């Protein structure tokens, strides 16, 4: 997404005011078959882990699956959930639960992993330090000034 402005700056951790990656558990009674949510949990004395939580087969407990760190770069893709579903038994997961202070939203995964963008900004001529105008800090490598200008136009 280099050179694009996200409509919701916090993506993928949040979409506007809706939190995607939870810091606390969600009441398991809200979960329906096909629902899941992502949560950051402590892990011994190491870095926290991301776990996927969904309704267990008995529909009265929560199944918790630790997401391997090597998967972190691909979690927010349709392919990741498709692969995850292919490796588990039971009802396919399709809706991610997002939260605000007082509400829970059931959002199809394809809506979560496809961020919205705003129009690309127009370059104002004679802008100093154009090469430092990396959009939202998304680009991690320097972009030649002429490439940045053509991308943003």
N, CA and C atoms as an extended XYZ file, in Angstrom:
459
Properties=species:S:1:pos:R:3:atomname:S:1:resname:S:1:resid:I:1 pbc="F F F"
N         0.813       -1.205        0.000 N   UNK     1
C         0.000        0.000        0.000 CA  UNK     1
C         0.854        1.265        0.000 C   UNK     1
N         2.084        1.127       -0.452 N   UNK     2
C         3.005        2.247       -0.468 CA  UNK     2
C         2.453        3.370       -1.345 C   UNK     2
N         2.454        4.579       -0.826 N   UNK     3
C         2.013        5.732       -1.597 CA  UNK     3
C         0.523        5.999       -1.517 C   UNK     3
N        -0.215        5.210       -0.732 N   UNK     4
C        -1.655        5.427       -0.602 CA  UNK     4
C        -1.994        5.895        0.802 C   UNK     4
N        -3.022        6.707        0.908 N   UNK     5
C        -3.487        7.179        2.212 CA  UNK     5
C        -4.654        6.312        2.676 C   UNK     5
N        -4.503        5.707        3.854 N   UNK     6
C        -5.587        4.916        4.415 CA  UNK     6
C        -6.719        5.834        4.864 C   UNK     6
N        -7.945        5.440        4.582 N   UNK     7
C        -9.090        6.201        5.077 CA  UNK     7
C        -9.117        6.145        6.608 C   UNK     7
N        -8.755        4.987        7.173 N   UNK     8
C        -8.703        4.802        8.624 CA  UNK     8
C        -7.247        4.543        8.985 C   UNK     8
N        -6.592        5.543        9.548 N   UNK     9
C        -5.152        5.500        9.782 CA  UNK     9
C        -4.689        4.310       10.610 C   UNK     9
N        -5.511        3.791       11.483 N   UNK    10
C        -5.088        2.721       12.372 CA  UNK    10
C        -5.152        1.332       11.783 C   UNK    10
N        -5.577        1.205       10.509 N   UNK    11
C        -5.685       -0.118        9.922 CA  UNK    11
C        -4.319       -0.780        9.920 C   UNK    11
N        -4.190       -2.044       10.267 N   UNK    12
C        -5.223       -3.046       10.498 CA  UNK    12
C        -5.624       -3.229       11.961 C   UNK    12
N        -5.023       -2.472       12.883 N   UNK    13
C        -5.356       -2.652       14.293 CA  UNK    13
C        -6.738       -2.126       14.631 C   UNK    13
N        -7.167       -1.122       13.895 N   UNK    14
C        -8.521       -0.599       14.091 CA  UNK    14
C        -9.013       -0.016       12.772 C   UNK    14
N       -10.320        0.061       12.669 N   UNK    15
C       -10.959        0.670       11.511 CA  UNK    15
C       -11.839        1.775       12.066 C   UNK    15
N       -11.360        2.988       11.941 N   UNK    16
C       -11.988        4.156       12.541 CA  UNK    16
C       -12.088        3.918       14.045 C   UNK    16
N       -13.262        3.921       14.629 N   UNK    17
C       -13.379        3.724       16.079 CA  UNK    17
C       -13.530        2.261       16.464 C   UNK    17
N       -13.588        1.374       15.481 N   UNK    18
C       -13.778       -0.055       15.755 CA  UNK    18
C       -12.418       -0.744       15.895 C   UNK    18
N       -12.234       -1.433       17.019 N   UNK    19
C       -10.982       -2.109       17.303 CA  UNK    19
C       -10.997       -3.502       16.680 C   UNK    19
N        -9.946       -3.826       15.925 N   UNK    20
C        -9.830       -5.126       15.265 CA  UNK    20
C        -9.065       -6.106       16.144 C   UNK    20
N        -7.917       -5.692       16.665 N   UNK    21
C        -7.104       -6.560       17.517 CA  UNK    21
C        -7.378       -6.173       18.969 C   UNK    21
N        -8.029       -7.067       19.678 N   UNK    22
C        -8.496       -6.794       21.032 CA  UNK    22
C        -7.371       -6.911       22.059 C   UNK    22
N        -7.481       -6.140       23.132 N   UNK    23
C        -6.535       -6.236       24.245 CA  UNK    23
C        -7.138       -7.009       25.413 C   UNK    23
N        -8.434       -7.283       25.352 N   UNK    24
C        -9.122       -8.048       26.399 CA  UNK    24
C       -10.101       -9.000       25.728 C   UNK    24
N       -10.508       -9.992       26.488 N   UNK    25
C       -11.456      -10.972       25.957 CA  UNK    25
C       -12.824      -10.348       25.725 C   UNK    25
N       -13.527      -10.902       24.749 N   UNK    26
C       -14.912      -10.527       24.478 CA  UNK    26
C       -15.784      -11.599       25.124 C   UNK    26
N       -16.919      -11.208       25.656 N   UNK    27
C       -17.847      -12.151       26.279 CA  UNK    27
C       -18.149      -13.286       25.303 C   UNK    27
N       -17.837      -14.516       25.690 N   UNK    28
C       -17.988      -15.665       24.795 CA  UNK    28
C       -19.427      -15.867       24.344 C   UNK    28
N       -20.393      -15.384       25.098 N   UNK    29
C       -21.803      -15.579       24.743 CA  UNK    29
C       -22.199      -14.789       23.493 C   UNK    29
N       -21.380      -13.826       23.108 N   UNK    30
C       -21.646      -13.044       21.904 CA  UNK    30
C       -21.262      -13.827       20.648 C   UNK    30
N       -20.296      -14.740       20.791 N   UNK    31
C       -19.811      -15.508       19.647 CA  UNK    31
C       -20.882      -16.420       19.067 C   UNK    31
N       -20.976      -16.414       17.744 N   UNK    32
C       -21.855      -17.323       17.015 CA  UNK    32
C       -20.975      -18.206       16.140 C   UNK    32
N       -21.487      -19.360       15.692 N   UNK    33
C       -20.685      -20.174       14.783 CA  UNK    33
C       -20.245      -19.343       13.570 C   UNK    33
N       -18.972      -19.424       13.233 N   UNK    34
C       -18.427      -18.645       12.119 CA  UNK    34
C       -17.793      -17.338       12.553 C   UNK    34
N       -17.980      -16.944       13.819 N   UNK    35
C       -17.394      -15.714       14.354 CA  UNK    35
C       -16.023      -16.000       14.954 C   UNK    35
N       -15.172      -14.993       14.954 N   UNK    36
C       -13.888      -15.072       15.643 CA  UNK    36
C       -13.433      -13.662       15.968 C   UNK    36
N       -12.436      -13.584       16.825 N   UNK    37
C       -11.776      -12.304       17.045 CA  UNK    37
C       -10.310      -12.546       17.335 C   UNK    37
N        -9.519      -11.496       17.153 N   UNK    38
C        -8.086      -11.548       17.397 CA  UNK    38
C        -7.789      -10.798       18.684 C   UNK    38
N        -6.906      -11.373       19.502 N   UNK    39
C        -6.563      -10.742       20.768 CA  UNK    39
C        -5.071      -10.864       21.016 C   UNK    39
N        -4.489       -9.816       21.564 N   UNK    40
C        -3.094       -9.846       21.996 CA  UNK    40
C        -3.092      -10.343       23.430 C   UNK    40
N        -2.257      -11.361       23.701 N   UNK    41
C        -2.182      -11.932       25.052 CA  UNK    41
C        -0.723      -12.012       25.488 C   UNK    41
N        -0.482      -11.905       26.795 N   UNK    42
C         0.899      -12.048       27.282 CA  UNK    42
C         1.393      -13.474       27.047 C   UNK    42
N         2.723      -13.613       26.905 N   UNK    43
C         3.310      -14.928       26.682 CA  UNK    43
C         4.603      -15.040       27.476 C   UNK    43
N         4.529      -15.712       28.612 N   UNK    44
C         5.675      -15.896       29.493 CA  UNK    44
C         6.406      -14.573       29.668 C   UNK    44
N         7.724      -14.591       29.497 N   UNK    45
C         8.490      -13.338       29.615 CA  UNK    45
C         8.916      -12.850       28.246 C   UNK    45
N         8.251      -13.352       27.223 N   UNK    46
C         8.582      -12.987       25.852 CA  UNK    46
C         7.577      -11.966       25.331 C   UNK    46
N         7.703      -11.662       24.053 N   UNK    47
C         6.769      -10.730       23.413 CA  UNK    47
C         5.354      -11.295       23.462 C   UNK    47
N         4.365      -10.427       23.570 N   UNK    48
C         2.969      -10.904       23.543 CA  UNK    48
C         2.682      -11.647       22.245 C   UNK    48
N         1.653      -12.461       22.266 N   UNK    49
C         1.240      -13.248       21.101 CA  UNK    49
C        -0.134      -12.801       20.648 C   UNK    49
N        -0.435      -13.077       19.400 N   UNK    50
C        -1.781      -12.853       18.884 CA  UNK    50
C        -2.464      -14.206       18.848 C   UNK    50
N        -3.663      -14.257       19.407 N   UNK    51
C        -4.448      -15.489       19.367 CA  UNK    51
C        -5.759      -15.222       18.653 C   UNK    51
N        -6.263      -16.258       18.025 N   UNK    52
C        -7.585      -16.214       17.413 CA  UNK    52
C        -8.513      -16.934       18.369 C   UNK    52
N        -9.633      -16.310       18.681 N   UNK    53
C       -10.616      -16.923       19.576 CA  UNK    53
C       -11.934      -17.081       18.835 C   UNK    53
N       -12.527      -18.259       18.997 N   UNK    54
C       -13.806      -18.549       18.360 CA  UNK    54
C       -14.592      -19.501       19.250 C   UNK    54
N       -15.830      -19.712       18.898 N   UNK    55
C       -16.691      -20.608       19.653 CA  UNK    55
C       -16.210      -22.042       19.462 C   UNK    55
N       -16.069      -22.765       20.562 N   UNK    56
C       -15.654      -24.168       20.482 CA  UNK    56
C       -16.795      -25.005       19.919 C   UNK    56
N       -16.464      -26.235       19.530 N   UNK    57
C       -17.469      -27.128       18.945 CA  UNK    57
C       -18.665      -27.348       19.863 C   UNK    57
N       -18.423      -27.351       21.191 N   UNK    58
C       -19.530      -27.579       22.132 CA  UNK    58
C       -20.442      -26.359       22.279 C   UNK    58
N       -20.052      -25.231       21.678 N   UNK    59
C       -20.806      -23.971       21.675 CA  UNK    59
C       -20.997      -23.366       23.072 C   UNK    59
N       -20.198      -23.833       24.041 N   UNK    60
C       -20.276      -23.310       25.402 CA  UNK    60
C       -18.917      -22.875       25.933 C   UNK    60
N       -17.903      -22.989       25.105 N   UNK    61
C       -16.550      -22.605       25.484 CA  UNK    61
C       -15.903      -21.867       24.322 C   UNK    61
N       -14.740      -21.304       24.613 N   UNK    62
C       -13.999      -20.582       23.591 CA  UNK    62
C       -12.769      -21.388       23.210 C   UNK    62
N       -12.580      -21.567       21.913 N   UNK    63
C       -11.364      -22.187       21.388 CA  UNK    63
C       -10.354      -21.069       21.170 C   UNK    63
N        -9.128      -21.306       21.591 N   UNK    64
C        -8.080      -20.298       21.470 CA  UNK    64
C        -6.924      -20.893       20.691 C   UNK    64
N        -6.556      -20.246       19.582 N   UNK    65
C        -5.482      -20.739       18.729 CA  UNK    65
C        -4.395      -19.672       18.645 C   UNK    65
N        -3.184      -20.032       19.060 N   UNK    66
C        -2.052      -19.109       18.968 CA  UNK    66
C        -1.643      -18.997       17.507 C   UNK    66
N        -1.530      -17.783       17.021 N   UNK    67
C        -1.096      -17.547       15.646 CA  UNK    67
C         0.431      -17.494       15.648 C   UNK    67
N         1.071      -18.352       14.868 N   UNK    68
C         2.543      -18.340       14.831 CA  UNK    68
C         3.074      -16.983       14.369 C   UNK    68
N         4.161      -16.557       14.981 N   UNK    69
C         4.739      -15.255       14.631 CA  UNK    69
C         5.078      -15.147       13.155 C   UNK    69
N         5.456      -16.250       12.525 N   UNK    70
C         5.796      -16.202       11.100 CA  UNK    70
C         4.583      -15.853       10.243 C   UNK    70
N         3.384      -15.987       10.796 N   UNK    71
C         2.157      -15.675       10.061 CA  UNK    71
C         1.724      -14.216       10.215 C   UNK    71
N         2.348      -13.473       11.116 N   UNK    72
C         1.899      -12.110       11.400 CA  UNK    72
C         1.844      -11.226       10.156 C   UNK    72
N         2.754      -11.420        9.228 N   UNK    73
C         2.774      -10.559        8.043 CA  UNK    73
C         1.646      -10.879        7.064 C   UNK    73
N         1.007      -12.034        7.230 N   UNK    74
C        -0.057      -12.406        6.300 CA  UNK    74
C        -1.427      -12.506        6.947 C   UNK    74
N        -1.538      -12.226        8.244 N   UNK    75
C        -2.816      -12.385        8.942 CA  UNK    75
C        -3.930      -11.583        8.275 C   UNK    75
N        -3.662      -10.387        7.857 N   UNK    76
C        -4.711       -9.524        7.331 CA  UNK    76
C        -4.885       -9.710        5.823 C   UNK    76
N        -5.086      -10.978        5.440 N   UNK    77
C        -5.353      -11.329        4.049 CA  UNK    77
C        -6.472      -12.363        3.999 C   UNK    77
N        -7.152      -12.427        2.863 N   UNK    78
C        -8.178      -13.453        2.673 CA  UNK    78
C        -7.542      -14.836        2.648 C   UNK    78
N        -6.348      -14.939        2.078 N   UNK    79
C        -5.663      -16.223        1.976 CA  UNK    79
C        -5.357      -16.808        3.349 C   UNK    79
N        -4.979      -15.960        4.295 N   UNK    80
C        -4.655      -16.449        5.635 CA  UNK    80
C        -5.868      -17.129        6.257 C   UNK    80
N        -7.027      -16.477        6.221 N   UNK    81
C        -8.213      -17.080        6.829 CA  UNK    81
C        -8.631      -18.334        6.072 C   UNK    81
N        -8.494      -18.335        4.770 N   UNK    82
C        -8.824      -19.510        3.974 CA  UNK    82
C        -7.929      -20.687        4.366 C   UNK    82
N        -6.640      -20.440        4.515 N   UNK    83
C        -5.702      -21.482        4.940 CA  UNK    83
C        -6.031      -21.945        6.354 C   UNK    83
N        -6.314      -20.996        7.235 N   UNK    84
C        -6.659      -21.322        8.616 CA  UNK    84
C        -7.898      -22.222        8.645 C   UNK    84
N        -8.922      -21.854        7.888 N   UNK    85
C       -10.143      -22.659        7.838 CA  UNK    85
C        -9.877      -24.052        7.284 C   UNK    85
N        -8.972      -24.148        6.314 N   UNK    86
C        -8.653      -25.437        5.717 CA  UNK    86
C        -7.949      -26.380        6.669 C   UNK    86
N        -7.290      -25.815        7.692 N   UNK    87
C        -6.535      -26.628        8.647 CA  UNK    87
C        -7.324      -26.986        9.896 C   UNK    87
N        -8.535      -26.503       10.020 N   UNK    88
C        -9.318      -26.790       11.227 CA  UNK    88
C       -10.591      -27.527       10.875 C   UNK    88
N       -11.109      -28.207       11.847 N   UNK    89
C       -12.363      -28.935       11.681 CA  UNK    89
C       -13.493      -28.045       12.180 C   UNK    89
N       -14.662      -28.217       11.631 N   UNK    90
C       -15.806      -27.462       12.106 CA  UNK    90
C       -16.243      -26.393       11.134 C   UNK    90
N       -17.075      -25.508       11.628 N   UNK    91
C       -17.641      -24.437       10.815 CA  UNK    91
C       -16.554      -23.439       10.420 C   UNK    91
N       -16.551      -23.062        9.146 N   UNK    92
C       -15.573      -22.088        8.651 CA  UNK    92
C       -15.790      -20.734        9.321 C   UNK    92
N       -14.704      -20.093        9.669 N   UNK    93
C       -14.766      -18.759       10.260 CA  UNK    93
C       -14.884      -17.741        9.141 C   UNK    93
N       -15.769      -16.756        9.336 N   UNK    94
C       -15.953      -15.750        8.287 CA  UNK    94
C       -16.165      -14.343        8.809 C   UNK    94
N       -16.643      -14.186       10.043 N   UNK    95
C       -16.917      -12.859       10.591 CA  UNK    95
C       -15.991      -12.546       11.752 C   UNK    95
N       -15.326      -11.401       11.667 N   UNK    96
C       -14.453      -10.941       12.737 CA  UNK    96
C       -15.248       -9.987       13.625 C   UNK    96
N       -15.127      -10.161       14.933 N   UNK    97
C       -15.806       -9.259       15.853 CA  UNK    97
C       -14.910       -8.057       16.120 C   UNK    97
N       -15.455       -6.869       15.883 N   UNK    98
C       -14.768       -5.608       16.157 CA  UNK    98
C       -15.523       -4.941       17.294 C   UNK    98
N       -14.820       -4.166       18.103 N   UNK    99
C       -15.467       -3.546       19.252 CA  UNK    99
C       -15.244       -2.036       19.292 C   UNK    99
N       -16.157       -1.374       19.985 N   UNK   100
C       -15.970        0.013       20.410 CA  UNK   100
C       -16.132       -0.036       21.917 C   UNK   100
N       -16.246        1.103       22.555 N   UNK   101
C       -16.399        1.122       24.012 CA  UNK   101
C       -17.573        0.287       24.494 C   UNK   101
N       -18.683        0.334       23.775 N   UNK   102
C       -19.885       -0.318       24.285 CA  UNK   102
C       -20.616       -1.196       23.275 C   UNK   102
N       -20.004       -1.438       22.100 N   UNK   103
C       -20.677       -2.232       21.086 CA  UNK   103
C       -19.734       -3.254       20.465 C   UNK   103
N       -20.327       -4.325       19.945 N   UNK   104
C       -19.582       -5.331       19.203 CA  UNK   104
C       -20.178       -5.399       17.810 C   UNK   104
N       -19.308       -5.407       16.801 N   UNK   105
C       -19.743       -5.447       15.414 CA  UNK   105
C       -19.253       -6.736       14.768 C   UNK   105
N       -20.124       -7.405       14.071 N   UNK   106
C       -19.811       -8.639       13.333 CA  UNK   106
C       -19.525       -8.224       11.891 C   UNK   106
N       -18.239       -8.298       11.476 N   UNK   107
C       -17.828       -7.778       10.171 CA  UNK   107
C       -17.219       -8.911        9.341 C   UNK   107
N       -17.688       -9.101        8.110 N   UNK   108
C       -17.078      -10.128        7.258 CA  UNK   108
C       -15.576       -9.849        7.095 C   UNK   108
N       -14.778      -10.911        7.138 N   UNK   109
C       -13.325      -10.774        7.077 CA  UNK   109
C       -12.865      -10.037        5.826 C   UNK   109
N       -13.550      -10.234        4.703 N   UNK   110
C       -13.118       -9.541        3.485 CA  UNK   110
C       -13.268       -8.031        3.610 C   UNK   110
N       -14.153       -7.553        4.465 N   UNK   111
C       -14.287       -6.102        4.695 CA  UNK   111
C       -13.171       -5.589        5.603 C   UNK   111
N       -12.669       -6.451        6.493 N   UNK   112
C       -11.594       -6.054        7.402 CA  UNK   112
C       -10.267       -5.983        6.660 C   UNK   112
N        -9.998       -6.969        5.795 N   UNK   113
C        -8.676       -7.063        5.164 CA  UNK   113
C        -8.529       -6.214        3.909 C   UNK   113
N        -9.578       -5.599        3.460 N   UNK   114
C        -9.504       -4.716        2.298 CA  UNK   114
C        -9.703       -3.278        2.752 C   UNK   114
N        -8.608       -2.619        3.127 N   UNK   115
C        -8.735       -1.263        3.668 CA  UNK   115
C        -9.234       -0.283        2.618 C   UNK   115
N        -9.887        0.748        3.098 N   UNK   116
C       -10.340        1.820        2.212 CA  UNK   116
C        -9.245        2.875        2.148 C   UNK   116
N        -9.148        3.505        0.994 N   UNK   117
C        -8.162        4.562        0.806 CA  UNK   117
C        -8.871        5.850        0.429 C   UNK   117
N        -8.213        6.965        0.746 N   UNK   118
C        -8.731        8.244        0.272 CA  UNK   118
C        -7.974        8.580       -0.996 C   UNK   118
N        -8.443        9.566       -1.724 N   UNK   119
C        -7.774        9.945       -2.964 CA  UNK   119
C        -6.332       10.321       -2.685 C   UNK   119
N        -5.500       10.032       -3.643 N   UNK   120
C        -4.098       10.401       -3.505 CA  UNK   120
C        -3.979       11.914       -3.494 C   UNK   120
N        -3.139       12.466       -2.614 N   UNK   121
C        -2.991       13.922       -2.568 CA  UNK   121
C        -2.266       14.439       -3.801 C   UNK   121
N        -2.580       15.658       -4.170 N   UNK   122
C        -1.876       16.281       -5.293 CA  UNK   122
C        -0.621       16.949       -4.755 C   UNK   122
N         0.431       16.852       -5.541 N   UNK   123
C         1.703       17.461       -5.158 CA  UNK   123
C         1.633       18.954       -5.460 C   UNK   123
N         2.010       19.754       -4.480 N   UNK   124
C         2.094       21.194       -4.691 CA  UNK   124
C         3.502       21.472       -5.185 C   UNK   124
N         3.608       22.094       -6.348 N   UNK   125
C         4.922       22.353       -6.938 CA  UNK   125
C         5.778       23.180       -5.985 C   UNK   125
N         7.076       22.980       -6.093 N   UNK   126
C         8.062       23.685       -5.276 CA  UNK   126
C         7.941       23.366       -3.789 C   UNK   126
N         7.404       22.197       -3.466 N   UNK   127
C         7.328       21.796       -2.066 CA  UNK   127
C         8.711       21.323       -1.629 C   UNK   127
N         9.258       21.915       -0.570 N   UNK   128
C        10.587       21.474       -0.117 CA  UNK   128
C        10.517       20.059        0.452 C   UNK   128
N        11.594       19.338        0.324 N   UNK   129
C        11.748       18.002        0.884 CA  UNK   129
C        10.626       17.055        0.461 C   UNK   129
N        10.310       17.076       -0.823 N   UNK   130
C         9.268       16.206       -1.350 CA  UNK   130
C         9.576       14.740       -1.074 C   UNK   130
N        10.870       14.389       -1.123 N   UNK   131
C        11.238       12.982       -0.936 CA  UNK   131
C        10.908       12.482        0.463 C   UNK   131
N        10.667       13.371        1.411 N   UNK   132
C        10.307       12.948        2.760 CA  UNK   132
C         8.795       12.857        2.951 C   UNK   132
N         8.036       13.069        1.886 N   UNK   133
C         6.585       13.055        2.001 CA  UNK   133
C         6.023       11.638        1.885 C   UNK   133
N         6.587       10.729        2.615 N   UNK   134
C         6.104        9.356        2.584 CA  UNK   134
C         4.763        9.320        3.294 C   UNK   134
N         3.771        8.805        2.641 N   UNK   135
C         2.397        8.884        3.088 CA  UNK   135
C         2.159        8.032        4.324 C   UNK   135
N         1.737        8.665        5.415 N   UNK   136
C         1.417        7.975        6.665 CA  UNK   136
C         2.552        7.093        7.170 C   UNK   136
N         3.764        7.340        6.707 N   UNK   137
C         4.869        6.511        7.151 CA  UNK   137
C         4.781        5.084        6.645 C   UNK   137
N         3.959        4.834        5.604 N   UNK   138
C         3.752        3.482        5.113 CA  UNK   138
C         4.974        2.957        4.399 C   UNK   138
N         5.627        3.779        3.596 N   UNK   139
C         6.794        3.319        2.854 CA  UNK   139
C         7.967        3.202        3.822 C   UNK   139
N         8.637        2.087        3.782 N   UNK   140
C         9.741        1.886        4.701 CA  UNK   140
C        11.084        2.128        4.043 C   UNK   140
N        11.104        2.194        2.737 N   UNK   141
C        12.369        2.460        2.047 CA  UNK   141
C        12.263        3.798        1.333 C   UNK   141
N        13.398        4.481        1.169 N   UNK   142
C        13.355        5.772        0.487 CA  UNK   142
C        12.843        5.620       -0.948 C   UNK   142
N        12.064        6.574       -1.379 N   UNK   143
C        11.521        6.559       -2.729 CA  UNK   143
C        12.139        7.731       -3.474 C   UNK   143
N        12.708        7.488       -4.669 N   UNK   144
C        13.266        8.609       -5.436 CA  UNK   144
C        12.194        9.673       -5.676 C   UNK   144
N        12.621       10.920       -5.638 N   UNK   145
C        11.687       12.034       -5.744 CA  UNK   145
C        10.822       11.926       -6.991 C   UNK   145
N        11.400       11.572       -8.122 N   UNK   146
C        10.604       11.501       -9.348 CA  UNK   146
C         9.578       10.366       -9.276 C   UNK   146
N         9.900        9.255       -8.614 N   UNK   147
C         8.943        8.149       -8.460 CA  UNK   147
C         7.785        8.557       -7.558 C   UNK   147
N         8.109        9.248       -6.462 N   UNK   148
C         7.063        9.668       -5.538 CA  UNK   148
C         6.105       10.625       -6.213 C   UNK   148
N         6.648       11.568       -6.968 N   UNK   149
C         5.798       12.539       -7.642 CA  UNK   149
C         4.867       11.838       -8.624 C   UNK   149
N         5.383       10.912       -9.426 N   UNK   150
C         4.531       10.242      -10.409 CA  UNK   150
C         3.511        9.335       -9.718 C   UNK   150
N         3.862        8.703       -8.613 N   UNK   151
C         2.925        7.849       -7.886 CA  UNK   151
C         1.768        8.668       -7.319 C   UNK   151
N         2.082        9.824       -6.798 N   UNK   152
C         1.055       10.615       -6.143 CA  UNK   152
C         0.170       11.350       -7.130 C   UNK   152
N         0.684       11.602       -8.348 N   UNK   153
C        -0.149       12.236       -9.351 CA  UNK   153
C        -1.169       11.235       -9.852 C   UNK   153
